[in-house]
Amino acid sequence: MKSSVILNEADLQEAVSYFRKQKKIVFDVEAMGDNRGVPHLSQLSWISLATSGSAVTVPFAHPIGDKVIDYKPEPRYYKSGTRKGQAYKTPLMVPVYDEPPKQISTGNVFEILKPLFWEPGLIKEGHGFLYDLTATKKYYGEIIPPPYGDTIIKQWLLNENMIGRLGLKDLVIKYYKDDYDTDNSGKKIETVPFSKAAKYTYLDAKYTWLLSEKFDPMLDAENLRNIYDIEMGVLGALVRMQLHGAKVDIEALKELQIRLKEETLKAEQEVYLAAGHTFNLNSPKQKQVVLYQEQKLKPWKLTKGGKKKQSTSITDYSTDDDVLASYPDNKVAVALREHGDLSKLLNTYVEGWLGNDEKDSIIYSDHIHADFVQYGTVTGRFSCRKPNLQNIPRPYTDLGKLVRGAFISETGGQLVVADYSQIELVVLAHYIGKGKLFEAFQQGIDPHTMTAAMVLSKRPEDVTKEERQDLGKTLGFAVVYGAGLGKVASMAKITTKRAKEVLATHAEMFPEIHAFKNEVIRTTRSRKPQPYLTTLLGRKRRIMGINSMDEGFRMGAERQAFNSLIQGGAADIIKLAMVRLDRTLPDGVALILTIHDELVVAAPNNKVDETVAVMREAMIGEGIQKYLKVPLSIDIKPCERWSEAK
């Protein structure tokens, strides 16, 4: 290669010829402009590539050169306060650069690269590759085909406890001691001098390649190749999900916005009326004084800071929703919960999506293109951002119905919504292989009903809906998540004394569950050099602190171990189902959302029945059922609004 910075078509053709002979390449794109964070709308300006023996970077829309020739004033605006939106008296003086070198046109760059990206069997890889694959689709009209690789997912599988430190710059500093980007060039690439941008983009590709080569043998050594291959299948599904987006009813959201503003204001007045005076509802300290000093409620849940103290005061106790829910007879607590629910719905969902004076709308052409992060949790489950759809209230709540009602089918089509039934308890029963929970699944009895029946000494058919929901479901949650007395009491709507009795009865009626839990903890603790467990499909969960001498820390790690095995197994199943579904969906049908154990698909009216059948096979067919001793089941329903599914 004549240079690592490619400025003419002949050099790019030469690079492509070399890269096509390799088994694997990495590439990374840089975006600029207002939509840089929205991959399908972003304006790209650089692409860098690396493989064995070579790394290059290709500019095609970088706007500035290297030499500062002048300075120009740029207005600065107040971001908050009474002068918000007004300009500062003194503008910011920004440099004006000379013209950049002549670059290959954008269209020609991607045309020349196409044979490389479509080379049969060539692995294409990146760091956080979902963005790059989604952003390049606009230049080809189709997605660059697999096989894929992703260094961020490799590192996450090798150490899931590094969440928050998985960025390329973090890993380069960790492994190569090179802090090559101290001013976040990629966040503002169009303002970076040409030569500096060239070096930055070149090193992005070079280090991604080095990390890929470093991680590959480590994956094999830890027997993580199978789960990595599943994650790469998920990556392909996520590209299509993000590109399609989920359609929302903007007019319904605007009407909901008006209604919620009125109801939030009314709820605020109800809090003041119940308390007898006004106070700052956003101040935890003021709420602590009102609840625990003025209302004389007994606090029971410490804040994170409170847990670290040897002695506590009322300001060390939480006022979160779980705590407020445990005081159902106190008017202030009830009013605070109502206000909190309405505020969250308005600020997080309605205005968080529509936008307001402080933030832009995230709805594009009537669609939300959420970023589902497959490496965002330690257990393997998805996290989600821009917006976070994973924290949407449950569908059986009023708030959940309102939010889900904003998601609608495409014109001339329907949503097909499928939800696993008690997937975490299915995984638990699979592992135990005996006892009443296992038998309930084998006999087709609802596990929550069976749990309530055993604890209440009733026949399953005599258990009421309220008992199933409040007691059976709560105990299932408590077992999987290790919930304490306060949480159980709050969810089951009983006293802490009664919660203690119920948990003791559960341990007596379901001894195999508690014996298995102890065995999981023992096995995890015994593994060296770092304690870990392995989920259903081979994901590793490394448990910090399970051998700690600190009792509180150790007990927390024990809860994590059991929860990670069960929730990680559920994550394995839903991700495998997504891969199977993505491969078999009919033309014109799109997977658009995955929330917890639920998949949402958009289908034309004439393909709804076919879609239902395909979803059943993908989610509970033999190819996925073979991993479990307990039968999987799903609830599936076509509808026009997501809220109509349940």
C-alpha positions in Angstrom: 0.0 0.0 0.0 1.3 3.5 -0.8 -0.3 5.1 2.2 -2.6 4.4 5.1 -4.8 7.3 4.0 -6.5 6.6 0.7 -7.4 9.6 -1.5 -7.8 8.1 -4.9 -9.7 5.2 -6.5 -6.7 3.3 -7.7 -5.3 3.0 -4.2 -8.7 2.0 -2.9 -9.0 -0.7 -5.6 -5.6 -2.0 -4.6 -6.6 -2.2 -0.9 -9.8 -4.0 -1.8 -7.9 -6.6 -3.8 -5.6 -7.3 -0.8 -8.5 -7.3 1.7 -10.6 -9.7 -0.4 -7.9 -12.4 0.0 -8.2 -12.4 3.8 -10.5 -14.5 6.0 -11.6 -11.6 8.2 -11.6 -7.8 8.1 -12.8 -5.1 10.5 -14.2 -1.8 9.5 -15.5 1.4 11.3 -17.4 4.4 10.0 -17.5 8.0 11.3 -20.6 10.2 11.1 -21.1 13.9 11.3 -24.0 16.3 11.5 -27.2 16.5 13.6 -28.2 12.9 13.0 -24.8 11.3 13.8 -26.5 9.3 16.5 -29.2 7.9 14.3 -27.5 5.4 12.1 -30.0 5.0 9.3 -30.1 8.8 8.9 -26.4 9.7 9.7 -24.1 11.3 7.2 -20.9 9.3 7.0 -17.5 10.9 6.3 -14.8 8.3 6.9 -14.5 4.5 6.7 -11.4 2.7 8.1 -10.5 -0.9 7.5 -8.0 -3.4 8.9 -6.9 -6.9 8.4 -3.8 -9.0 8.7 -0.9 -6.9 7.6 -2.8 -3.7 6.7 -4.9 -0.9 8.0 -6.3 2.0 5.9 -8.6 4.9 6.3 -10.7 6.5 3.6 -12.1 10.0 3.8 -15.0 10.9 1.5 -16.7 13.9 3.1 -14.3 15.5 5.6 -15.0 19.2 5.4 -11.7 20.8 6.6 -8.0 20.7 6.1 -5.1 21.1 8.6 -4.1 24.8 8.5 -6.0 27.5 10.5 -6.5 30.5 8.2 -8.9 32.6 10.3 -11.2 32.7 13.3 -15.0 33.3 13.2 -17.5 34.1 16.0 -20.0 31.4 16.9 -22.9 32.2 19.2 -23.2 30.4 22.5 -26.6 29.9 24.2 -27.7 29.5 27.8 -28.8 26.0 28.3 -30.9 26.5 31.5 -32.1 29.2 33.9 -34.2 32.3 33.2 -32.0 33.2 30.2 -32.3 29.7 28.6 -32.1 30.0 24.8 -30.6 33.5 24.8 -27.1 34.1 23.4 -24.1 35.0 25.5 -22.8 38.5 24.9 -19.4 37.2 24.0 -19.4 34.6 21.2 -17.0 31.7 20.9 -14.2 32.3 18.4 -13.7 29.1 16.4 -10.9 28.3 13.9 -11.5 28.4 10.2 -9.4 25.8 8.3 -8.2 25.6 4.8 -9.7 23.2 2.3 -9.2 19.5 2.8 -7.4 17.3 0.3 -9.5 16.1 -2.6 -11.3 12.9 -1.6 -13.1 10.1 -3.5 -16.8 10.7 -3.8 -19.0 8.9 -1.3 -20.8 6.9 -4.0 -17.6 5.7 -5.6 -16.1 4.7 -2.2 -19.0 2.4 -1.4 -19.2 1.1 -4.9 -15.5 0.1 -4.9 -15.9 -1.5 -1.4 -19.0 -3.5 -2.4 -17.1 -6.6 -3.8 -15.2 -6.7 -0.5 -18.3 -6.6 1.7 -20.0 -9.2 -0.4 -17.0 -11.5 -0.7 -18.4 -15.0 0.1 -17.5 -16.3 3.6 -15.5 -13.2 4.5 -16.1 -12.2 8.2 -16.9 -8.5 8.6 -16.3 -7.2 12.1 -16.5 -4.0 14.1 -16.6 -2.7 17.6 -20.3 -2.0 18.4 -20.9 -3.3 14.9 -24.7 -2.7 15.0 -24.1 1.0 14.2 -21.8 0.4 11.3 -24.0 -2.3 9.7 -27.1 -0.1 10.1 -25.4 3.1 8.8 -24.0 1.5 5.7 -27.3 0.1 4.5 -28.3 3.5 3.0 -25.5 3.2 0.4 -26.3 -0.3 -0.8 -30.1 -0.5 -0.4 -29.5 -3.7 1.5 -27.6 -4.8 4.6 -24.0 -6.0 4.2 -24.3 -9.8 4.6 -22.9 -12.1 7.3 -20.8 -13.6 8.7 -20.3 -10.9 11.3 -18.0 -10.3 14.2 -18.0 -7.8 17.1 -15.2 -7.1 19.5 -17.4 -5.5 22.0 -19.5 -8.6 22.3 -16.4 -10.8 22.5 -15.0 -8.8 25.4 -18.5 -8.8 27.1 -18.7 -12.6 26.8 -15.1 -12.9 28.2 -15.9 -10.6 31.1 -19.5 -9.5 31.5 -18.6 -7.5 34.7 -16.8 -4.9 32.4 -20.2 -3.3 31.4 -19.6 0.4 31.3 -15.9 -0.1 30.3 -16.4 -1.8 26.9 -15.7 1.1 24.7 -12.9 0.8 22.2 -10.8 3.5 23.9 -11.3 1.8 27.3 -10.1 -1.5 25.9 -7.1 0.0 24.0 -5.9 1.7 27.2 -6.5 -1.5 29.1 -4.6 -3.9 26.8 -2.2 -1.6 24.8 -1.7 1.4 27.2 -2.4 3.8 24.3 -4.7 6.8 25.1 -4.9 7.8 21.4 -8.1 9.9 21.6 -8.1 12.3 24.6 -10.7 14.7 23.2 -13.4 12.4 21.8 -12.7 13.1 18.1 -15.4 10.8 16.9 -18.1 12.9 18.7 -17.2 15.9 16.5 -15.2 14.5 13.6 -16.1 17.3 11.2 -14.3 19.8 13.5 -11.1 17.8 13.7 -8.2 18.8 11.4 -7.8 16.4 8.5 -4.5 14.7 9.5 -5.7 14.3 13.1 -9.0 12.7 11.9 -7.0 10.4 9.6 -4.8 9.2 12.4 -7.8 8.7 14.7 -9.9 6.7 12.2 -6.8 4.6 11.2 -6.2 3.7 14.8 -9.8 2.8 15.4 -9.6 0.1 12.7 -6.1 -1.0 13.7 -6.9 -1.6 17.3 -10.3 -3.2 16.5 -8.3 -5.7 14.5 -5.8 -6.3 17.2 -8.6 -6.8 19.8 -10.3 -9.3 17.4 -7.2 -11.3 17.1 -6.6 -11.2 20.8 -10.1 -12.3 21.8 -10.7 -15.1 19.3 -8.5 -17.7 20.9 -9.8 -16.6 24.4 -13.3 -17.4 23.3 -12.3 -20.8 22.2 -10.3 -21.5 25.4 -13.4 -20.7 27.5 -15.8 -22.7 25.3 -17.8 -19.5 24.4 -17.9 -20.0 20.7 -21.4 -21.4 20.6 -22.9 -18.6 22.6 -20.9 -16.1 20.5 -22.3 -17.5 17.3 -25.9 -17.1 18.7 -25.1 -13.5 19.6 -23.9 -12.8 16.0 -27.2 -14.2 14.8 -28.9 -11.8 17.2 -26.8 -8.9 15.8 -28.2 -9.5 12.3 -31.7 -9.5 13.7 -31.1 -6.2 15.5 -29.8 -4.5 12.4 -33.1 -5.2 10.7 -35.1 -4.2 13.8 -33.4 -0.9 14.1 -33.7 -0.1 10.4 -37.4 -0.9 10.4 -38.4 0.8 13.6 -41.7 0.6 15.5 -44.6 2.7 14.3 -46.2 5.1 16.9 -49.4 7.0 16.9 -48.1 10.6 17.2 -51.6 12.2 17.6 -52.4 9.8 20.4 -49.2 10.7 22.1 -49.9 14.4 21.8 -53.4 13.9 23.3 -51.9 11.9 26.1 -49.3 14.6 26.7 -52.1 17.2 27.3 -54.0 14.8 29.6 -50.9 13.9 31.6 -49.9 17.4 32.2 -53.3 18.1 33.7 -53.3 14.9 35.8 -49.8 15.4 37.0 -50.6 18.9 38.3 -53.7 17.5 40.0 -51.7 14.7 41.6 -49.2 17.2 42.9 -52.0 19.1 44.6 -53.3 15.8 46.2 -49.8 15.2 47.7 -49.8 18.7 49.2 -53.3 18.2 50.5 -52.5 14.9 52.1 -49.2 16.2 53.7 -50.8 19.5 54.9 -48.1 21.7 53.1 -46.1 22.1 50.0 -42.6 20.6 49.5 -40.2 19.7 46.7 -41.5 16.4 45.3 -38.1 15.8 43.6 -36.2 16.1 46.8 -35.6 12.7 48.5 -34.6 14.4 51.8 -37.8 16.4 51.9 -39.8 13.3 51.2 -38.0 11.4 53.9 -38.9 14.2 56.4 -42.5 14.1 55.4 -42.9 10.3 55.4 -40.7 9.2 58.4 -40.8 12.3 60.6 -44.2 14.0 60.0 -46.2 10.9 59.0 -44.3 8.7 61.5 -44.1 5.8 59.0 -41.6 3.0 59.8 -38.7 3.0 57.3 -37.4 -0.4 56.1 -35.2 0.0 53.0 -31.8 1.7 53.1 -30.4 3.7 50.3 -27.1 2.7 48.8 -25.4 5.3 50.9 -27.3 4.2 54.0 -26.1 0.7 53.6 -22.5 1.9 53.9 -23.0 3.6 57.3 -22.7 2.1 60.7 -25.5 4.3 62.2 -28.5 5.6 60.3 -31.0 8.4 60.3 -34.2 8.9 58.4 -32.2 10.4 55.5 -30.6 7.0 54.9 -33.8 5.3 54.0 -35.3 5.0 50.6 -38.5 6.5 49.4 -38.7 4.6 46.1 -41.8 3.1 44.7 -41.4 -0.3 46.4 -41.3 1.5 49.8 -44.3 3.8 49.0 -46.3 0.7 47.9 -45.7 -0.9 51.3 -47.8 1.9 53.0 -51.1 1.4 51.2 -53.1 3.0 54.0 -51.1 6.2 54.2 -52.6 9.0 52.0 -49.2 10.8 51.4 -47.5 7.6 50.2 -50.5 6.7 48.0 -50.5 10.3 46.5 -46.7 10.3 46.0 -47.0 7.0 44.1 -49.7 8.4 41.9 -47.7 11.5 41.1 -44.6 9.5 40.5 -46.3 7.2 38.0 -47.8 10.1 36.1 -44.6 12.1 36.0 -42.6 9.1 34.8 -45.2 8.5 32.0 -45.1 12.1 30.9 -41.4 12.8 31.2 -39.8 9.4 30.3 -42.2 8.2 27.6 -44.5 10.8 26.1 -42.2 13.9 26.2 -39.1 11.7 26.0 -40.4 10.5 22.7 -42.2 13.6 21.3 -39.6 16.0 22.6 -40.1 19.3 24.4 -38.2 22.6 24.9 -35.2 20.8 26.3 -34.9 17.7 24.1 -35.5 16.7 20.5 -38.1 14.2 19.3 -36.8 10.7 18.7 -39.6 9.8 16.3 -38.6 9.7 12.7 -41.3 9.3 10.0 -43.7 8.1 12.6 -41.3 5.4 13.8 -39.1 4.9 16.9 -35.8 3.2 16.1 -34.7 2.0 19.5 -31.2 0.8 20.1 -31.4 -2.6 21.7 -28.1 -3.4 23.3 -27.4 -7.2 23.4 -24.3 -6.7 25.7 -26.0 -4.3 28.2 -26.5 -6.6 31.2 -24.5 -9.2 33.1 -27.0 -11.9 32.7 -27.3 -11.7 28.9 -30.7 -10.0 28.7 -31.1 -6.9 26.5 -30.9 -3.4 27.7 -32.3 -0.6 25.5 -31.6 3.1 24.8 -32.8 6.0 22.7 -35.4 5.3 24.2 -35.2 2.6 26.9 -38.2 0.4 26.1 -37.2 -2.3 28.6 -38.6 -0.3 31.5 -42.0 0.2 30.0 -44.6 -0.7 32.7 -46.0 -4.2 32.6 -48.9 -4.7 30.2 -51.5 -5.5 32.9 -51.0 -2.0 34.6 -52.9 1.1 33.5 -49.6 2.9 32.7 -48.4 -0.1 30.7 -51.5 -0.1 28.6 -51.2 3.7 27.9 -47.6 3.5 26.8 -48.0 0.3 24.7 -51.2 1.8 23.1 -48.9 4.3 21.4 -47.3 1.5 19.3 -49.5 0.7 16.3 -49.5 -1.6 13.2 -48.4 -0.4 9.8 -51.1 0.7 7.4 -52.7 -2.5 6.0 -51.2 -4.7 8.6 -51.2 -5.9 12.2 -48.8 -6.5 15.0 -48.3 -10.1 16.1 -47.2 -10.2 19.7 -45.9 -13.4 21.3 -44.9 -13.7 24.9 -43.3 -16.6 26.7 -45.3 -17.9 29.6 -43.3 -17.9 32.9 -40.0 -18.5 31.1 -37.9 -18.0 34.2 -39.9 -20.6 36.1 -39.7 -22.9 33.1 -35.9 -22.7 33.3 -35.9 -23.2 37.0 -38.2 -26.3 36.7 -35.9 -27.6 33.9 -32.9 -27.5 36.2 -34.7 -29.1 39.2 -36.4 -31.9 37.2 -38.7 -32.9 40.0 -41.1 -31.6 42.6 -44.4 -29.7 42.4 -43.2 -26.9 40.2 -41.8 -29.4 37.6 -45.0 -31.5 37.8 -47.2 -28.4 37.3 -45.6 -27.7 34.0 -45.8 -31.3 32.9 -49.5 -31.4 33.8 -50.3 -28.0 32.2 -51.1 -26.4 35.5 -50.2 -22.7 35.8 -47.1 -22.5 38.1 -48.3 -19.4 40.0 -51.6 -21.1 40.7 -49.7 -24.2 41.9 -47.5 -22.1 44.2 -50.4 -20.3 45.8 -52.3 -23.6 46.2 -49.4 -25.3 48.0 -48.7 -22.3 50.3 -52.4 -21.9 51.1 -53.1 -25.6 51.4 -55.8 -25.4 48.6 -56.6 -27.3 45.5 -55.3 -25.4 42.4 -58.8 -25.0 41.1 -59.8 -23.2 44.3 -57.1 -20.5 44.0 -58.6 -17.1 43.2 -57.1 -14.7 40.6 -56.0 -12.4 43.4 -54.3 -15.2 45.3 -52.5 -16.3 42.1 -51.4 -12.8 41.3 -50.5 -11.5 44.8 -49.1 -14.6 46.4 -48.2 -17.2 43.7 -46.6 -14.7 41.3 -44.8 -12.9 44.1 -43.3 -16.0 45.5 -42.1 -17.0 42.0 -40.4 -13.6 41.8 -39.0 -13.9 45.3 -37.4 -17.3 44.5 -35.7 -16.2 41.3 -34.6 -12.7 42.4 -34.0 -13.4 46.1 -36.5 -10.7 47.2 -36.5 -9.8 50.9 -39.4 -9.6 53.3 -40.2 -6.0 52.6 -40.4 -6.6 48.8 -42.5 -9.8 49.3 -44.9 -8.0 51.7 -45.3 -5.1 49.3 -45.9 -7.2 46.2 -48.2 -9.7 48.0 -50.1 -6.9 49.9 -49.5 -8.5 53.2 -47.6 -7.7 56.4 -44.0 -8.5 56.9 -45.0 -11.0 59.6 -47.3 -12.8 57.2 -44.6 -12.6 54.4 -42.1 -14.4 56.8 -44.7 -17.1 57.4 -45.4 -17.5 53.7 -41.7 -17.8 52.7 -41.2 -20.4 55.4 -44.2 -22.4 54.1 -42.8 -22.1 50.6 -39.5 -23.6 51.7 -41.4 -26.5 53.3 -43.6 -27.2 50.3 -40.9 -26.8 47.7 -37.8 -28.2 49.3 -36.3 -29.2 45.9 -36.1 -25.5 44.8 -34.3 -24.4 47.9 -31.9 -27.4 47.8 -31.1 -26.6 44.1 -30.5 -23.0 45.0 -28.0 -24.1 47.7 -26.3 -26.4 45.2 -26.0 -23.6 42.6 -24.3 -21.4 45.2 -22.0 -24.2 46.3 -20.9 -25.2 42.8 -20.3 -21.6 41.8 -18.3 -20.9 44.9 -16.1 -23.9 44.3 -14.9 -23.0 40.8 -11.4 -21.6 40.4 -9.7 -19.3 39.9 -12.7 -17.1 39.7 -16.2 -18.4 40.7 -18.6 -18.7 37.8 -21.6 -20.5 36.5 -22.7 -21.5 33.0 -26.2 -20.8 31.6 -28.4 -23.0 29.5 -26.6 -22.4 26.2 -23.1 -21.9 27.5 -22.9 -18.2 28.6 -20.5 -17.7 31.6 -21.5 -15.5 34.5 -18.6 -14.7 36.8 -19.7 -13.9 40.3 -17.6 -11.4 42.2 -17.6 -11.7 46.0 -19.3 -15.1 46.5 -16.4 -16.1 48.7 -16.2 -12.7 50.5 -15.8 -12.6 54.3 -18.3 -9.7 54.3 -21.6 -11.3 55.0 -23.7 -8.7 53.2 -21.5 -8.7 50.1 -21.4 -12.5 50.0 -25.2 -12.8 50.4 -25.7 -10.4 47.6 -23.4 -12.4 45.4 -25.3 -15.6 46.2 -28.5 -14.0 45.1 -26.8 -12.8 41.9 -25.6 -16.4 41.2 -29.0 -18.0 41.4 -30.7 -15.1 39.6 -28.1 -15.1 36.8 -28.5 -18.8 36.2 -32.2 -18.5 35.8 -32.4 -15.1 34.1 -29.4 -16.0 31.9 -31.1 -19.2 30.7 -34.2 -17.1 29.9 -32.0 -14.7 28.0 -30.5 -17.6 26.0 -33.9 -18.8 25.0 -35.3 -15.5 23.9 -32.1 -14.7 21.9 -32.1 -18.1 20.2 -35.8 -17.6 19.4 -34.9 -14.2 17.8 -32.3 -15.9 15.6 -34.6 -18.6 14.5 -37.4 -16.1 13.8 -35.2 -13.7 11.9 -34.2 -16.6 9.6 -37.7 -17.8 8.9 -40.0 -14.7 8.8 -41.9 -14.3 5.5 -41.0 -11.5 3.1 -42.5 -8.2 4.1 -42.7 -9.2 7.8 -40.4 -7.6 10.3 -39.4 -8.2 13.9 -39.6 -4.8 15.5 -39.4 -5.1 19.3 -38.1 -7.4 22.0 -39.2 -6.5 25.5 -38.2 -8.9 28.3 -39.8 -12.3 27.1 -41.9 -10.8 24.4 -41.4 -10.5 20.6 -43.4 -8.0 18.5 -43.6 -8.5 14.7 -45.2 -6.2 12.1 -47.0 -8.2 9.3 -49.2 -7.3 6.4 -52.8 -8.5 6.8 -52.4 -11.2 4.2 -49.5 -12.8 6.1 -50.7 -12.7 9.7 -51.7 -16.3 9.8 -48.4 -17.4 8.3 -46.5 -15.2 10.7 -48.3 -16.7 13.7 -47.3 -20.2 12.6 -43.7 -19.1 12.0 -43.4 -17.4 15.4 -44.8 -20.5 17.1 -42.2 -22.7 15.4 -39.3 -20.3 16.1 -40.2 -19.8 19.8 -41.4 -23.3 20.9 -40.5 -25.7 18.1 -38.3 -28.8 18.5 -35.2 -26.8 17.6 -35.5 -24.8 20.8 -37.6 -27.1 23.0 -34.8 -29.7 22.8 -32.8 -27.6 25.3 -35.5 -27.9 28.0 -37.1 -30.8 30.0 -40.2 -28.6 30.6 -42.6 -27.6 27.8 -42.3 -24.1 26.5 -45.5 -22.2 25.8 -46.3 -18.8 24.4 -49.3 -16.5 24.3 -49.6 -15.1 20.8 -52.1 -12.5 19.4 -52.5 -10.3 16.3 -53.6 -6.8 17.1 -53.6 -3.2 15.8 -52.1 -1.7 19.0 -49.6 -3.3 21.2 -51.8 -2.7 24.3 -54.4 -5.0 22.8 -52.2 -8.1 23.1 -53.0 -8.6 26.8 
